[in-house]
Every structure is written in C-alpha cells, then in structure tokens.
C-alpha cells in the first residue's frame, strides 16, 4: 500500500508540474493541459521501471 501511495503522489507532482508548464506558456486549451497531465506519467514510469528505486518508501 505504501508503494502505491508513493507512486500516486509521484504521478500527482509530475502531472501538476506538466500541466502548469503548459499553462505558463499561455496555452489554456483544455486538451493541451490534459496532455500536460498525461506527460506526468513519464517520470513516474521511469521510477517504476528502475528496480533500484524504492519510490521513497522506507523499509
């Protein structure tokens, strides 16, 4: 359960940053903003794919 929470928190941070980056360019198109949210999946998937990354969960 802790890994799931860490994974979701990581996605939320990355997705908000992606959408904010799109918004800060002056683009307020909802489709483009949602693509910024989807782009937040990339760093999360990179962390998930790395077997040495504990996703910030203390063991």
OpenMM code with the backbone's topology and positions (N, CA, C; nanometers):
from openmm import Vec3, app, unit

residues = "UNK UNK UNK UNK UNK UNK UNK UNK UNK UNK UNK UNK UNK UNK UNK UNK UNK UNK UNK UNK UNK UNK UNK UNK UNK UNK UNK UNK UNK UNK UNK UNK UNK UNK UNK UNK UNK UNK UNK UNK UNK UNK UNK UNK UNK UNK UNK UNK UNK UNK UNK UNK UNK UNK UNK UNK UNK UNK UNK".split()
positions = [
    Vec3(0.0825, -0.1196, 0.0000),
    Vec3(0.0000, 0.0000, 0.0000),
    Vec3(0.0869, 0.1260, 0.0000),
    Vec3(0.1984, 0.1230, 0.0740),
    Vec3(0.2864, 0.2399, 0.0784),
    Vec3(0.3452, 0.2706, -0.0592),
    Vec3(0.3799, 0.1652, -0.1338),
    Vec3(0.4355, 0.1883, -0.2675),
    Vec3(0.3312, 0.2490, -0.3597),
    Vec3(0.2069, 0.2062, -0.3449),
    Vec3(0.1003, 0.2619, -0.4285),
    Vec3(0.0806, 0.4092, -0.3980),
    Vec3(0.0791, 0.4445, -0.2700),
    Vec3(0.0643, 0.5856, -0.2320),
    Vec3(0.1809, 0.6681, -0.2848),
    Vec3(0.3021, 0.6148, -0.2726),
    Vec3(0.4195, 0.6865, -0.3210),
    Vec3(0.4136, 0.7040, -0.4720),
    Vec3(0.3683, 0.6010, -0.5422),
    Vec3(0.3574, 0.6077, -0.6871),
    Vec3(0.2546, 0.7117, -0.7290),
    Vec3(0.1403, 0.7129, -0.6626),
    Vec3(0.0360, 0.8109, -0.6950),
    Vec3(0.0795, 0.9532, -0.6609),
    Vec3(0.1501, 0.9695, -0.5501),
    Vec3(0.1998, 1.1026, -0.5132),
    Vec3(0.3019, 1.1514, -0.6156),
    Vec3(0.3862, 1.0611, -0.6616),
    Vec3(0.4850, 1.0962, -0.7624),
    Vec3(0.4164, 1.1386, -0.8918),
    Vec3(0.3131, 1.0633, -0.9317),
    Vec3(0.2397, 1.0981, -1.0529),
    Vec3(0.1717, 1.2339, -1.0375),
    Vec3(0.1105, 1.2581, -0.9217),
    Vec3(0.0401, 1.3842, -0.8998),
    Vec3(0.1360, 1.5028, -0.9112),
    Vec3(0.2532, 1.4910, -0.8483),
    Vec3(0.3509, 1.6007, -0.8553),
    Vec3(0.3955, 1.6244, -0.9988),
    Vec3(0.4284, 1.5187, -1.0687),
    Vec3(0.4762, 1.5323, -1.2066),
    Vec3(0.3671, 1.5857, -1.2982),
    Vec3(0.2451, 1.5385, -1.2797),
    Vec3(0.1358, 1.5804, -1.3659),
    Vec3(0.0999, 1.7266, -1.3453),
    Vec3(0.0962, 1.7690, -1.2211),
    Vec3(0.0671, 1.9097, -1.1936),
    Vec3(0.1763, 1.9978, -1.2535),
    Vec3(0.3014, 1.9548, -1.2419),
    Vec3(0.4115, 2.0318, -1.2999),
    Vec3(0.3991, 2.0381, -1.4516),
    Vec3(0.3595, 1.9273, -1.5134),
    Vec3(0.3424, 1.9267, -1.6593),
    Vec3(0.2309, 2.0189, -1.7042),
    Vec3(0.1170, 2.0117, -1.6366),
    Vec3(0.0047, 2.0982, -1.6724),
    Vec3(0.0386, 2.2449, -1.6449),
    Vec3(0.1088, 2.2707, -1.5360),
    Vec3(0.1474, 2.4079, -1.5036),
    Vec3(0.2435, 2.4634, -1.6088),
    Vec3(0.3346, 2.3808, -1.6559),
    Vec3(0.4280, 2.4257, -1.7594),
    Vec3(0.3528, 2.4634, -1.8864),
    Vec3(0.2533, 2.3838, -1.9233),
    Vec3(0.1727, 2.4157, -2.0413),
    Vec3(0.0971, 2.5468, -2.0183),
    Vec3(0.0357, 2.5608, -1.9025),
    Vec3(-0.0423, 2.6807, -1.8700),
    Vec3(0.0450, 2.8063, -1.8703),
    Vec3(0.1669, 2.7938, -1.8200),
    Vec3(0.2562, 2.9101, -1.8111),
    Vec3(0.3022, 2.9598, -1.9478),
    Vec3(0.2866, 2.8793, -2.0507),
    Vec3(0.3198, 2.9260, -2.1850),
    Vec3(0.2076, 3.0110, -2.2434),
    Vec3(0.0973, 3.0212, -2.1691),
    Vec3(-0.0161, 3.0988, -2.2152),
    Vec3(-0.1217, 3.0133, -2.2832),
    Vec3(-0.0985, 2.8847, -2.2864),
    Vec3(-0.1915, 2.7926, -2.3507),
    Vec3(-0.2934, 2.7459, -2.2474),
    Vec3(-0.4191, 2.7792, -2.2703),
    Vec3(-0.5241, 2.7375, -2.1768),
    Vec3(-0.6204, 2.6379, -2.2412),
    Vec3(-0.5804, 2.5819, -2.3522),
    Vec3(-0.6611, 2.4817, -2.4194),
    Vec3(-0.6720, 2.3579, -2.3292),
    Vec3(-0.7946, 2.3171, -2.2924),
    Vec3(-0.8103, 2.2024, -2.2018),
    Vec3(-0.7437, 2.0737, -2.2521),
    Vec3(-0.7458, 2.0522, -2.3833),
    Vec3(-0.6815, 1.9313, -2.4372),
    Vec3(-0.5312, 1.9351, -2.4122),
    Vec3(-0.4703, 2.0502, -2.4363),
    Vec3(-0.3263, 2.0636, -2.4152),
    Vec3(-0.2905, 2.0517, -2.2670),
    Vec3(-0.3745, 2.1092, -2.1804),
    Vec3(-0.3498, 2.0976, -2.0368),
    Vec3(-0.3603, 1.9515, -1.9922),
    Vec3(-0.4564, 1.8791, -2.0478),
    Vec3(-0.4701, 1.7380, -2.0107),
    Vec3(-0.3515, 1.6570, -2.0626),
    Vec3(-0.2971, 1.6951, -2.1770),
    Vec3(-0.1767, 1.6276, -2.2258),
    Vec3(-0.0585, 1.6547, -2.1330),
    Vec3(-0.0549, 1.7726, -2.0720),
    Vec3(0.0470, 1.8011, -1.9708),
    Vec3(0.0324, 1.7087, -1.8517),
    Vec3(-0.0923, 1.6803, -1.8141),
    Vec3(-0.1159, 1.5855, -1.7043),
    Vec3(-0.0694, 1.4453, -1.7426),
    Vec3(-0.0973, 1.4063, -1.8641),
    Vec3(-0.0552, 1.2733, -1.9109),
    Vec3(0.0970, 1.2644, -1.9170),
    Vec3(0.1621, 1.3743, -1.9524),
    Vec3(0.3083, 1.3753, -1.9576),
    Vec3(0.3692, 1.3455, -1.8217),
    Vec3(0.2926, 1.3687, -1.7155),
    Vec3(0.3400, 1.3356, -1.5811),
    Vec3(0.3605, 1.1875, -1.5603),
    Vec3(0.3107, 1.1060, -1.6503),
    Vec3(0.3320, 0.9613, -1.6396),
    Vec3(0.4766, 0.9220, -1.6692),
    Vec3(0.5446, 0.9990, -1.7507),
    Vec3(0.6793, 0.9622, -1.7942),
    Vec3(0.7772, 0.9487, -1.6764),
    Vec3(0.7914, 1.0496, -1.5893),
    Vec3(0.8858, 1.0321, -1.4786),
    Vec3(0.8418, 0.9216, -1.3824),
    Vec3(0.7115, 0.9072, -1.3631),
    Vec3(0.6620, 0.8030, -1.2731),
    Vec3(0.6953, 0.6650, -1.3293),
    Vec3(0.6750, 0.6454, -1.4573),
    Vec3(0.7065, 0.5175, -1.5194),
    Vec3(0.8567, 0.4899, -1.5182),
    Vec3(0.9361, 0.5945, -1.5314),
    Vec3(1.0810, 0.5771, -1.5256),
    Vec3(1.1241, 0.5298, -1.3874),
    Vec3(1.0641, 0.5863, -1.2842),
    Vec3(1.0962, 0.5419, -1.1477),
    Vec3(1.0479, 0.3999, -1.1243),
    Vec3(0.9295, 0.3670, -1.1743),
    Vec3(0.8730, 0.2333, -1.1560),
    Vec3(0.9578, 0.1275, -1.2276),
    Vec3(1.0106, 0.1638, -1.3446),
    Vec3(1.0899, 0.0701, -1.4232),
    Vec3(1.2281, 0.0457, -1.3640),
    Vec3(1.2740, 0.1340, -1.2766),
    Vec3(1.4057, 0.1200, -1.2154),
    Vec3(1.3947, 0.0295, -1.0927),
    Vec3(1.4517, -0.0910, -1.0965),
    Vec3(1.4400, -0.1822, -0.9827),
    Vec3(1.5135, -0.1338, -0.8579),
    Vec3(1.6064, -0.0399, -0.8739),
    Vec3(1.6819, 0.0107, -0.7590),
    Vec3(1.6140, 0.1292, -0.6903),
    Vec3(1.5049, 0.1763, -0.7451),
    Vec3(1.4330, 0.2907, -0.6894),
    Vec3(1.3251, 0.2393, -0.5941),
    Vec3(1.3321, 0.2802, -0.4688),
    Vec3(1.2339, 0.2333, -0.3708),
    Vec3(1.1132, 0.3252, -0.3635),
    Vec3(1.1024, 0.4230, -0.4546),
    Vec3(0.9920, 0.5182, -0.4619),
    Vec3(0.9758, 0.5984, -0.3341),
    Vec3(1.0819, 0.6142, -0.2607),
    Vec3(1.0760, 0.6943, -0.1383),
    Vec3(1.0140, 0.6232, -0.0200),
    Vec3(0.9876, 0.4945, -0.0334),
    Vec3(0.9243, 0.4191, 0.0751),
    Vec3(1.0332, 0.3649, 0.1668),
    Vec3(1.0211, 0.3938, 0.2940),
    Vec3(1.1166, 0.3415, 0.3919),
    Vec3(1.0847, 0.1962, 0.4215),
    Vec3(1.1869, 0.1177, 0.4273),
    Vec3(1.1674, -0.0255, 0.4529),
    Vec3(1.1860, -0.0591, 0.5985),
] * unit.nanometer
topology = app.Topology()
chain = topology.addChain("A")
for resn in residues:
    res = topology.addResidue(resn, chain)
    for name in ("N", "CA", "C"):
        topology.addAtom(name, app.Element.getBySymbol(name[0]), res)
